[in-house]
Amino acid sequence: MTPGPITTDAAAGVGVDTTDGTMKWELFEENRTLTTRSGQMIVNDGEFGKWNDTDEGRVKCFLTPDEGFGDAIESLVIVLYRLPIIAKRDATTGAWSFKWDDDALYLTSTGLRKGLEQLKVAPLWVGILNSDDEVPRQEREGVADRLLEEFNCVPVFIPHDTLKQFYQGFCKGTLWPLFHMVSSATDHTEHTTRFDDRLWRVYMNVNRMFRDKVVEVYDGDRALIWVHDYHLMLLPQASRSRLSGVKIGFFLHIPWPSSEVYRVLPWRNELLKGMLSATLLGFHLFDYARHFLSACVRLLNLEHEANRGSLGLEYDGRHVMLRVSHIGVDPERFSEGLSAPSLTDRVAEFKERFADCTVLGAVDDLDLIKGIALKLMGFQRYLDSAPKMRGKVVLVQVAIPKAARVKESVRNEIRELVAAINDKHGDGSGRRPVWYLEESISFESRLALYSIMDALVVTPIRDGLNLIPYEYIVSTSEGKGQLVLSEFTGCSRALSSAVRVNPWDLEKLCGVLDMVVQKAIAASPEVELKRRADKAYVSAHSSQQWAQSFLHDLKEASEPAQVVVKVGPLAGLPGVLTYDEFTLLNRSAVLRAYKAAKRRLFLFDYDGTLTSITEQSSQMAHAWARPSEAVAANLDTLSKDPINDVYIMSGRKTEVLEAGLNNSPTIGIAAEHGFFYRKKNSKEWQRLLEDADLSWMELTLRIMLMYTDRTDGSYVEQKTAGIVWHYLDADREFGSWQAKELRDHLESLLTPFSVQVVSGYGWLQVRMAAMNKGVMVETILQDMPEPPDFVLCCGDDRTDEDMFTYLDTHLDPSVKQFTCTVGVKPSNARYYLHSSNEVGALLETLVTGSYPRGVRPRGRGASISLADLVPDDEGSSSTPPMPQRTNGPRTSASGQKRRGLASSLPSQ
């Protein structure tokens, strides 16, 4: 019998159907190399006729720079508090000297610059000048010109007195302890802690000064802006108000605290909104991103989502991406430093000093959060438990004093512990168990110390970015390299060889130190194997790779273009933001189309559109929510016009809607998403679906009641053909979590039934699959005596998207169609209004039949809508062209594809 047909696959090889019906594969080459956008993959399938799917080493991936990335960026602006420049002024001549600061930006400056060079990107650096001397006003222009020419840096000149209040006062005095969760309810005088409004104003002013400089140097639509750290948390929002459609990345290099800690800050919402104006937010650990999202849920009532491995949330009509990636070091810098001839003498000095000793070492800032005192207590307990190790083990502790946050109480406690240990366990010959160096340490000295240390011991009580373990791994000698890391250290989970310990558990810390010492004395081969594995990881996850990956995500992110409108009485203010490709509904345009129409159809959602639903709305407020008297009267007036058909489309019950609309007989109503509906001038309620199977409701009710029992503040609303679980009064984060769990639970159990699970603002509903507002719109259009030539449809949540979609795809293009979502958010609607108040104002405009130029007079204290500020076109009686909907990205007049809000989200 001849073999079966041969099939080919360009990636895999040749497949042959054999006589016994099995498939065998023959490779074109033994090691296939697949090149992807961010790297290469090498696949070794092994022998012919044997399928190899068990060998973990079969597939190997290698990251490579994205060759085309740099060409796609015209410019990059990196904004950080301090420029990566060391500036000194000669005391005699007054001349300035400048050089790169290789340890800037948390020891990553060199790697970051190299990564950008590989991408062929020459960034513009913006920040203050790192100098103890203030630049005189008459010298600033010359200094700025020289920095720009030699280093591509742009300094922000801020008076030293202001900087002291900004940095030491607010950044280090307020934000640093709060974000590291070491704030106390009382201050050093034992009085209640107070937040200083004056320092907050300084913080805002400095961020504005940075904003002005960024706007000054920003040079094009394709430029990216990358902002670093907590000093500039307001800068993304401040910059976005001046720059249209700019892509802004923000990376936080410190932890984000628990929402319960963060919420004590008086300016908590302002800082959140400042960060949420960025396009991409970066955090070192998922814990920090999770705390940030929790704060957004609890304080701003924003919902977040995970899609294809990325986190994101919707804010102010934009999609904000979150990225979790730990920064790395520059391995090349350390390998070059270790090979420098000048290092040999320094290493020999350390080896002679600590001869015949197991060396434990650490390099920390002199700060409470670094846990140096806890480390010393643990080491003291170890020496107490192992008296035979006296003179054989030494702890070298380097404590780098930082002027902005050195507390005398912390310094004194550490010194007292060091003295007590050395007095008790010293051998009297000058050899002491603790070598304590309270000073800054040079790069060369760090390398020399790393190379002779048997183990690194880092025990912070809270740490955001700590690259000392990475530095140690790439610098230590063969056979060394053990790591003892606090479980609160950000990088502890990335380094597989690290022994993680709770620094507060002194007994456990003592035991870990004993284990490390014993392994060092025994020269365990396991130590070297783990060191090599960690060194390979650190080398692959360098600061260059971190920068390239972050900028790649920022470049690929979508950011809707914005238009700053300055008209009417607001012309003297900074401006009001609206969004290109997502148009604010103009009441003048609607009124013109309304007057010209011969048959009109109005479709209004109820909750959130005709009534106001806010984050403060409670169960009772929701139950009693009704349109205002003016709104109800205007709806009644519109419905009495013989050429108007007015329908209220809601998920509410029939009796609630009738009462809310004052039992107006001329208003059509679709209750429970259309399961019941009542036509204009009719008292009879009809069903959209006759003989519907409602057997699923009992099971659904039992499940929802179970979740209600477990979720304080939630309740169940029963309808004729649907059941709703409300959780608006529950804890924001827990309610959202429970809603997701309930949705998964219901969808898995209700698969045999023809139902649909839908969710909205604080609620989750189960309804008939064939029953939604889009189906109801189809029924209304069929019942109308003639097709409408004017349609106004307004809604605020996901259930209204069915209406928008149906109208957009089924109405004749000649129909003047105004589909409008309430609130700035991605939607299938063509227009938006900001709130239900603007919907009410639109109804008033249509009823009165006139719309004066400028702003309609309002009551004292009333808000002004941007829609009020757009005047009628001179002499125009026609409606402006409608935005054209397409299935793909919209195309601008120049032919370039652009992404509007509705297309800015990843596909579901």
N, C-alpha and C positions, 0 to 999 in steps of 0.2 A: 504494500500500500504506500502511495506517495505521501509525503508530508503535506500538511495543510498550507494555506497561503501565508506568505511572508508579509508582515506589516513593519513599517519603519517609524521610528520616533527620533527626531533630530536631537533630543536631549538625552534619551535613554539608550538607544542602540537599535538592534534588530530583534523582533519577536518572532519565534517560529512555533507554529502549532505542530506538536508531535503526534505520533500515531495513537498514544494513549490519552490524548486530549489535554495534556498539560502544556503550559507555556514555559519556554526557556528563553532567556535573554542573553544576547551576545553583545558586549560593549564595543563601541567604535574605538575607545581608548580606555586604558585602565584607570587613569585619574582624569575625570572630567572637571573642567574649570568653568563655572558659571559666574559671569560678571554682573553684579547688580548695581543699583544707583549708589549704594553706600559701602560696597565692599566686594569681596570675591568669596565664592563657595567652592571647595574642592571635594568631590565625591568619589570614593573608591568602592565600587560595587563588588570587588573580589572576583571569584572564579566564574567561568561560563557554566551555566546550568544550575547555579546555586544562588538562591535569593538571600542577600545579606541585609537583614533588617535588625540584627541584634547587636552589632558592633557599634558602641557609642562613638568610637573614633572614625566611623565611616564618613561622616560629614564634618568638615572643618570650615569655619568662617573666619575671614580676615577683613577687618575694617580698613578701608582706604579712603583718602580724601575724595570728595566730590569734585571732579575736575572742572565741571561747568558751573560750579556754584559762584565762584568769584566773579565771573563774567556777567552774572545776572544781577549783581548789586552795583549800582553806580556809586553809592556812598554809604558809610556806616558811621553813626555818631554814638560813641560810648560815653555815658555820663556816670560819673562816680564822685563821691564826696571829695577825695583827694586825688590829684593827678599822680600818675605813676612816675613822678619826677622828684629827685632830691635837689632842692634849691638852697644854695648858700651864698651869703654876701660877705665879701672881704671887709673886715672891720676897718682896715686902713684905707684901702682905695675905694671901697663902696661898689666894686665890680661884682656882678652876679655870675655864678657858675652853676651849670645844670648837668645832671646825668640821670639816666634811667634808674628807677628804684626797682630792683629785681624782686624785692619782697613785698611790693605793694599789692593791694587787693587780696589780702590774706595769703601771701606767699605765692600767688599764681600769675603775677604780672608777666614773667618771662614766657611761661607756657602759653598764655593768652596771646601774646604778641606773635609767637611762632605759629600758632594755629591760624591766625589771620593772614600771616605771610603765605602759608601754604594755600590758602584760599584766594590769594592774590587780591586781598582787600587791605587798603590803607585807611584805617579808621581815623576819625577826628576825635580826640580825647577832650572832654570838658570836665573841669573840676577846679577846686581851689588849689593854690600853690602850696606845696608841702614845705613850709619854711617857718623858722622861729621868728624871722624878721618880716615885718610888714612892708610891702612894696609902697614907697612914697607915690603920691598921686602923679607927680610930674614924671616918674619913671615907668608908669604902668604901660603906656603905649609901646615903649621900646622893649620891655620885657615880654609883652604879648606878641609882638612881631617876631622876636627871636625864638620864642617857644613854638610858634606856628611854623616858622621856617625850618627849624632844626629837629623838632619832635612831633610836629603835627598836633600840637596841644593848644587848647584855648583856655586860658585861666579865667575864673570868675573871681573878681576882686571883692572881698567882703571885709569890713573892718574887724580887727581882732577881737574887740569887745563883743561884737555881735556873734562872732564865731564861738567865743567862749560860752555865751548863753545858749547858742544853738547846739554845740557839740557836748560840752560837759553838763550843761543845764538840762536840755530836753532829751537829746539822743541818749546820753549815757546815764543821766539822772532819772529819766522817766521811762523811756522806751526800753532800754537795755534790761533793767531788772524786771520789768513787767513781762517782756517777751521771753525771758529766761525763767519766769515764774518764781522769782525770789523776792518779790515785793512783799512788804509787810503792811499790816493795817495801822501800824504806828511808826513814827519816825524816830530819829536818834534821841529825841527829847521825851519819848514815850507819849507824845501827843498823837492824835489821829492824823494819818497821812493826808496831805492835801495836794491837789494838782494845781500848778501855777499857770493861770491863763496868760500871763505875760510871756512865759517861755513858749507856749503854744503859738502865740502871735509871731514870735521870732522865728519859729519853725516854719510857719506859713510864708513869712516874708523871704526867708532864705530860699525856699522852694520856688517862689516867684522869681527871684533873681536868677536862679538856675534856668527857669523856664524862658526868661527873656534872652539869655545867652543861647539856649538851644534854638529858639526861633530865629535868632540872628544868623546862626551858622547853618541852619537847615537849607539844603540846596536842591531839592527836587522831589518829585512824587515817588521815586523808587528808592529813596533813602530809608534806611532802618535806624531806629533809635533804640539803644540798649541801656537801660537804667539799672544801676546796681545799689541794692541794700536799703536798709531802713531809714537812712538819712534823707532819702528823697522819695518817700512813699506818696507824696502829693503831686510829684512831677508828671506822671502819666496823664492825670486829669487836667492839670494846668496846661500841658503841651497840646493836648487834643483840642482844647478850646480855641487854639490858634492855628493849628495845622490840619488841613483837610485830608482825611483818609490815611494818615500816617500809621505805619506799623510800629508799635512800641513793645519792646520786651522788657520785663522787669524780673530781676532775680533777687530773692531774699536770701542773704547769707547767714541769718541767725534763725533760731527756732521760731515757729508761730505758736503762741500759747493756747492752752485750752480755752474754749469760748467762755467758760465761767470766770476765768481770770481776766481775759481780754475785755469783757463787757464792763469792767469797772472803770475803764478809761473814758473820760467825758467826751473825747473826740473820736470815739470808736467808729462811728459811721463815716465820718469824713475820711479817715485813713482807709477804710474798706473801699469807699467809692473812688478814692484816688488811685488805688491799685487796680480796681476793676476797670479802669479806663485804659489799661494796657491791653494789648492783643494777646500776649502770651505771658503767663506768670510761671516762674520757676522756683522750686523748693528743693532742698537737699534730700528730704525724706518724705515718705507718704504720710507719716504721722503729722508732719507740719502742714501738708496740704489738706489732710483730713480735718485738722483743727481750724484751718482757714475756711474750708467749706462749711463747717459747723457754724462758724461765726456768721457767714453769709446767710445761712438758713435761719438762724435764730434772730439776727438783728435786722436783716434786710428782706427776709422772707423770700430768698431766691432758691430755686431748685437747681440741683446739679445733676449731671448725667455722665455715664461712661459709654463711649462708643468706640469699638474697635481698638481698645487699649488706651484710649486717651480720655482724660477728664475734661469737663467743660461746664460752663453755666451761661445762662442768658442774662445780660444786664443792659438795660437802656437800649434795647434793640440791636445789641451786638452779641456775638458769640465769643466768650473769653476762654481760651485754652489754658489748661494747667499742665505743667510738666514736672516730673520728679526725676532729678538726675544729680548725683553727687559729684562735685567738682574734684579734679585730680591734681597731680603735680606734674612737673616737667622732668621726666626721667633722664633726658639727655643732659640737663644742667647738673644733675647729681653725678652722673657717670663722668662728665668732664671734670667736675670738682674733685672727685676721688682720685683721678689720675694726675692732678696737679702736683708738681714736685714739692711745693711749699707745705703740703699736707703731711708729708712723711714725718717731719720733726714733731709736729703737734700730736700725731698719733703715738709716736714713740714716748713722748712725755706722759700721755695718759696711761700707756701700758706700764711704764715704770712705776707710776704713782699707785696703780691698782694691781700690781703684780700678785699672782696667786689668789686673786679674789674673783668671785662671781659678781659681776657688775649689773645692778639694776639701775635704770636711768629714766629720766623724764625731763621734758622741756615744757613748761607751762607758763601762762601769764599769771602774774601775782594777783589773783582774783578769787573771790569767794566761790564762784561757780566751778572752779577748776578742781576743787576737792583735795587740795594738797594736804590739808590738816587730816582728813580721813585716811589718806594714803600713809601719812606718817604714823597715825594710830595703829593701822593695820601692820605696818612694818615693825613697830614697837612690840606689838603682841607676838609677832613671829619670832623676834629675837628673844623675848621672854620664854617662849615655848621651845626654843632650840639653842640653848646656851653653848653647845659645842660649835656652833657656826660663828661664834665671836671671832672677828678678824678675818673671816673667810667670805663674808658677804658685805657688799657696800651699796648704798643707795646714793646716786648722784642726782640731786634735784636742782634744776635750774629754774628759777622764778624770775620772769621778766616783768619789771614794774612798769605799769601803764599809768601815766600821771592822771588820766581822767577818771580812773576807777580803783585806785589803791586806797584801801581803808586801813587805818592804823591798827584797828582791832584784829583784822585778818593777818596783817604782817606780824604783829606781836604774838599771836597764837602760834603761828608757824615757827617763829624763832624760839619760842619757849619749848615747843615740842622737840625741835632739833637739839637744843641744849640738853634737855632731859634725857633723850636717847643716847647722845654722845657721852654724857656724864655716867650713865648707868652701864653702857655696853662698850665703851672705849677700852682699849687694852693698855692705856697708859704710856704707850711708846709713840704717840702721835698719830697712830692709825685710828680713825674714827669711823663708825658705821654709816654716818650720814655726812655727805659733802653737800653743803647748801650754798648755792651761788645765786645771789639776788642782784642780777645785772642783765643787761642785754647781751646777747651772744651772737657773734658773727656767723656768717654762713660756713666759713671754714672750720670754726670751732664746733659747730653743730655736726658737721660731717665727721670730724675726728672723734667726737663723743659717740656718735652713732656706730662707728666702725668697731669700737671696743666693747660696746654694751652687749651683754648676754640676753637681756630682755628689756623691753620698754613697758613701763607701768604708768598708765594714764587713767585717772579716776575722777573725772568731772561729775558733778551732781546734775548738770544740765549743759549740753553742748550743741551748738548748731553746726559749725564748721570747724573741724580739727584735722589738719593735714599732717601733724607730727607723726602719726603711725605710718602714713604713706611714705613720708620722707625716710623714716627709719628702715622700712622694708627695702627700699631701693638703695640704701646706703650701707647697711650692715654687712659684716663679713660672713663668709661661708661657715656654717655650723652654728651660727647665732640666729637671732631674729624672732625670739619668742615675744608674744604680745599678751599683755594683761590690760584689757580695756573695760572701762565702765560700760554697762549696758545702756547708759544715757549718752554715750558718745555716738555722733552721727554715723561714723564710718565703721562701727563695730560689727554691723551685719554684713558689710561688704567683704571683710577680711576673714576668710574661713578658718585660718589658724588661730585666731584670737580666742583667748579664754575670757569670756564675758562674766563680769562680776558686778553685784550691787555694792557700791562703795560704802553704803551705810551698814552693810552686814560685815562687821569687822572679823568675825570668826571665819566666814567664808573667804574673805580676802587673805587672812593669815594662811589658810590652807592652800590657796592658789599660789601664794608666794613660795611656800615650801615646795610644792610640786614643780614650779618653774626652776627653782634652784637645783633640785635633785636632777632634773633633766639636763641642765647645763653642766653639772658635774659629771654626769654619766655620758655626756656627748651623744645623746640619743639621735640616731639617724632620722627619726621622725621629724625632728626640728628642722633639718635641712630640707626635707621633702616639702614640708608645709611652707617654708620660706620661699622656695622656688615657685610654688603655686601662687602665693600671694604677690610675689614680685611680677609674675606674668600678668596677673590681673591688674595691678597698679600701672604697669607699663602700657597695657591695652586701653585703660581708662584714664588717659592723661588729660591735663587741662586743655591741650590742643583739641583732642577729640570732643571734650565737653563743649567747648566754644563752637566748634563746627556744627555739632549736632543741634545745639540750641538755636543757632542762627539759621540753620536749615529749616527747622520747624517754624521759626518766625517768618522767614521768607515765604514759606508755603501757606501760612495762615491767611485767612480771609479777613479783610477789614473794610466795611462799607464806607464809601466816601461820604463826607459830611459837608454841608453847606452852612455857612454862618450868615444868617439873615439879619440885617439891620434896617428896620423901617419904622415909620411912625414914631411914637414917643420913646421907643427903645433905641433910637439911633445913636444916642450918646453913651450907651452901655456897651459892655464887651461883646454882646451879640447873643442870639438865641440859636441853639443848634437844631437843625433838622437833618434829614438823611437823603442823600441822592439815591435814586432808584427805589425810594420808599416814601411816597408823597403825602404830605399833610393835606387833608381834605380842605378845600377852599369853599367856604359857604357861598361866596359870590358865584362861583362856577355852578354849584348845585342849584342855586336859585334861578340862574339863567336857564338851565336845562329844564327845571321844574315848570317855569312859565311857558316854555315852548312846547311842552309835552301835551299829547292828546289822551294818553292813558298811562296811569302811574301805578306802580306797585311799591309798597313800603314793607320791609321785613325787619323787625327789631327783636333782638334777644331781650330778655327781661333782667335777670340778675347781672349786675356789673355793667349793663348798658343803659337801661332805664332807671335802675337803682344803683346805689353806691355800695360796693363790697370792698372793704379794706382789710389790712392785716390786723386791725383792731376789732374786726367784726366778730361777734360772739354768736352762740347758738340762738339766743333770743333775738339779736339784731338781724340775723339771717331770716328767722321765722317771720319777723314783722316788717321786713324790708318792703317798701312800696315806692312807686314813683312819686315825685313831688306833685303837689296840686297843679302847678303850672305845666309839668310834663303831661300829666293825665288829661288836662284840659286841651292842650295843643294836639295830642293824639286824637282826641274826640273830634276836634274841629277838622283835622285833616281827613278823618274817616267819613265825615258827612259830605264831603265833596263827591258828587256822583262819578267823577272820572278817577277817583282814588280808591285803591284797595289797600287797607292797612292791616297787617297781620303781626301778632306778637308770637314769637317762636320761643318756647321755653320748655324746660324739663319739669317745671312745677305742676302741681295738681290743678284741676279745673277750677275748684272753688277759690284757691288762692289767687289765680289770675283774674277771675271775674271780680273779686273784691278789690284787687289792686287797681283795676281799670274802671272802677265805679260802675260796673255792670253795663258799660256802654254797648248798645246793641249793634252799632255800626262797625265795631272793631272785630276783625276776625282773630281767632285764637287757636293756636296749636299747642296743646298741653302734653306733657310727658313725651316731648320730642316728636309729637305728631300722632301718638297712639290714639288720642282724642283730639278732634278739631271741630271748630264751630265756624261756619261761614258768616260773612257779613249779612246783617239784618236777619239772622236766624237764631233761634233759641235752642235748636236741636243739636246735640253733640253726636258726632259720627266717629266711627273707628276707622283708622287707616288700615288695620289688619283685622279681618273678621276671623273668628274661630282660631285665634292664636293659641299655641301651646305654652301655658304658663306653669307647667309642672316643675320647672327649674327654680321657681321662686322660694319654695320651702327650704330646699337645700342651701340656696344662697343666703337666706335669712339666718339660718342656723350658724353658718360660717361667719357671717358678719357680726352676729351677736357674740360669738366667741372672741373675736378681735376687739369688740367693744368692751368686754369685760377686762381685757388686758391693756387697754389704752385709755387712761383717764382723759376726759374731755371730749371723747368721741361719742357719736350717737348714730342711730340708723333711722332713715326716713323711708317708709314704705309707700309705694305708689301702686296703681292698678297693674301696670305692666313693667315695673322696674323697681329696683331697690338701690338706695344711695347710702354709702357710708361716709359720714362727715367727720373730719378730724381737724377743723380749723382751730378749735379751742384746745387741742392737745399740744403737748410739747412739740415745737416745730420739727426738730430733727427726728425724734422718736415717732411722731405721727407720719412723717414722710417715709421713714423706714418701714413702719407697719403697713403703710399703704402699698408699698412695693411687694412686701411679703404676701399681703392679702390678694393682690392682683395675680401673682404667680399661683397662689393656692386656688383661686377661682378659675383661672384659665385652664389649669390642669384637670379640675373636676368637672367643669361644664363643657368639655369638648364635645360630648354627644349632642348637646343642645344648640340650636341656632340662636345664640346670644352673642353679645359683644360687651367687653369690659372697657369702659372709657373713664378717664380721669380728668380732673380740672383743678381749679384753685381751692384746695382744702377738701376735696371730695373725690369719691370713686363710685362709679355706678355700673350696674349690670342692666342691660336693656336688650330688646329684640335686635338681632343683627340686621333685619330688613327694615328697621325703623330708625330713621335719623332725620335731621332737618333738611338734608338734601332731597330725600324722598318726598318730604312734605312740600318742599318748594315745587317739585315736579307736579304734584297733585294740584297745588294752587294755580299754577300756570295753565294747567289743562282745564280748570274750572272757570277761568276768566273768559268773559264774552269775546274779548279780542286781545291780541298780544300787547303787552305794554311797550311803550317807547321810552319809558323812564323807569329805572329801578334804583332804589336806595336800600341797601342791606347793611345793617350794623350789628356786630356781636363782639364779644370779648374773650371767649375761651375756645378750647379745641373743638367742642361740639358745633360751633358756628362755622368751622372750616368746611364742613360738608355743604353748607349753603354757598359759601364763596366759590368753592370748586365747581359746583353744579352750574351756577350762573355764569361763571367764566367760560365754561366749555359748551353750554347749550344755548345761550342767548345769541341772537343775530348781532353781528358787529355794529349794525346801525343803531342799536339800542344805547341810549345814554345810561351807562351802568356805573354806579358808585357803590362798590363793595368796600366796607370800611371796618377795620378792627379797632377796638378801643384799647389803647395802651400801645407803646412802642415795642414791638416784638416781631419776630419772624411770622409771616402769615401769607395765606393765599389771597388775601384781600389786596385791592389796588391802592388803597389809601388807609390812613390812620387818623384817629383823634386821640388826644391824650387821656381823656377821662369821660365819665358819664355826664359831667357838667357840660362838656362841650357838645355832647349829643343833645342835651336839653336846649342849649343855645341854638343849635342847628334847627331843631323843631320850631323854636320861636321865630327864627328867620323865615322859614317856609310859611308859617301861619300868617305873619304880618305882611308878607309879600314884598317887603322892601329891605334893602340892606345898605345903610349909609356908608360913605367912604370913611376911612379911619376906624376908630374904635368905638363900638357901641357904649354909651354911658353905663357905668356899673355902679353898684352900691359901694360904699366905702369899705375898703379892705378886700374887695373881690379880686380874683386873679384875672389876668389877661391872657387870652389864648393867642398863639401865633397865627391861627386861622383868621383872627380878627384884623391882623395887621396887613394882610395881602389885599390891596385895593382891586376894584374892578378894572379891566382893561379899558382904556379910553375908546369910546365909540364901539365897543365890541359887544356883540349880541350872541356870539356863538360860543360853544363850550370848547375849552382847550383840548387838544388831542389826548385820548386816554392812553395810559401806559400799556404797551403791548406785552402780553404774556407769552412766554415760550417755554418749551420743556427743558431747555438748557440755559447756560448763563446768558444774560442780556448783552446786547451789542450796542456800543455807543455809536455816536455819529461818525467817529473816525474808523469804525469797523473793529475796534479792539473789544474783546470780550471782557465784560465786567460782571461782578457778582453782587447782587442785591442782598438784602437781609434774608429773604426767604431761601436763598441759595447759599447762604454763608455757613449753614450747618452741615456736618457730615451726613451722608445719606443714611437713612435708618434701615 
